């Protein structure tokens, strides 16, 4: 099985969402699996399980920080996307990978843990809490949507993310601190290197 | 009785259950995040009718038959069991 990789660069969240929906329709219609890589200008997305208390400031105050707020059709609570965070949208047809949401989510976590290992970062997934952690700090968020067993949304990997923006929210509704590859390594991590490894890992886990 | 796929469930006098499908081994329930159709509304086969969320995944459920959404058995925010009835189309 092949994966078609698309790098959209920096794309407005809602424009990216529309493009993602078109991609989902094409995969439903029979196109091959797609792996979309991109970054979004600062935006808070509210998942289907969002708790109003997860926003720690009034909407107006948050928007005054230049951060857009939008509701989305993915599982999970609130999360932040901002440049420096690599967004990965696997648009995969689970009819070909096994129709099991739990297994798919666990596989995404394995991909994420393995990815970080390539950069010398020892991360773990924690039972009952989706995402990937380094110690108590969260480094990768995961939330997906599924339509006709084709997946969309996906992972937010904090590469060189401005972590101060996470102070606006309770990420994923949890009292958790966020971290980044940059913070852990003590230097900026080249985004192109992370993208290359993401593609490699997805091919390893989903093309065999 | 032979079913006519062009006729709605109501025209054929049958009720069709909207079932929470199997989402994978180990998943026994999901929360209904939202209904896209209201009771009394006409729906067509394949129309996105509601969304179930489990863990951090949102799963779109489609209308299994044409007709009118007769009732909603699991409201938004409530949990449904896999294989259980979420609503009924007439």
Interface residues (C-beta under 8 A of the other chain):
Chain A: X47 X48 X49 X73 X74 X75 X76 X98 X99 X100 X101 X102 X103 X104 X105 X130 X131 X142 X143 X144 X145 X146 X147 X148
Chain B: X22 X23 X24 X25 X26 X27 X31 X33 X34 X48 X51 X53 X54 X55 X56 X57 X58 X59 X60 X62
